[in-house]
Amino acid sequence: MSDAFKILKSSCSNHKFKCSMNITISKFSIIILFLSLSVLFSSCRTAEEIVEPEPEPEVTEEPVEDEEWEEEEEEVVEVERVEELNTIHFDFDKYTITDRAARLLAENVEKLRDNPNVGIRVDAYTDHIGSDQYNLRLSMRRATAVVDFYKQNGISDDRIESRGLGIYPVQCTEAQMDEHSPGCEIMRRAESEPLNPRR
């Protein structure tokens, strides 16, 4: 060991060797430096790789209960309808409204008031006594008398149609003929026909 030191010492006096020694030392230092840095960086990378990510909190999904959907009931709009209205009768050769006829027409008025979208058509007739021309005019007067009754009791004119149709088409039998006047009461009539809105 001392012999090697002596050889080294004697060699160091030589300038050339000293330079090569310095170069060697500096090369050696650089290699050491690189090795140290590579170890340092590799340890950092390894540490990064080893670090496990924090576990995400488990999200437990609550079971969704099936909601009971109540089906909306479709609102059924009932269309106003009147199935039947009273028919009235007249005295022989008259177009005035009798008390009995007025009571029947008043019932019709109530139904029409309860169903404002329902219209009415009045068809008036006569019996077979008299000429066709005379009976046609008489039937028109009877229709007008009924229309006037409706209007006076609050049924608007735009809901009413009327026709005077002359002699009633169905003839009376002998049993149906009037006892105290010529003709047949069941033919002397005014029918009120409801005009219901379309469904």
Buried (B, 14 or more C-beta within 10 A) or exposed (E): EEEEEEEEEEEEEEEEEEEEBEEEEEEEEEEEEEEEEEEEEEEEEEEEEEEEEEEEEEEEEEEEEEEEEEEEEEEEEEEEEBEEBBBBBBBBBEBEBEEEBEEBBEEBBEBBEEBEEBBBBBBBBBBBBBEEEEBBBBBBBBBBBBBEBBEEBEBEEEBBBBBBBBBBEEEBEEEEBBEEBEBBBBBBBBBBBBEBEEE
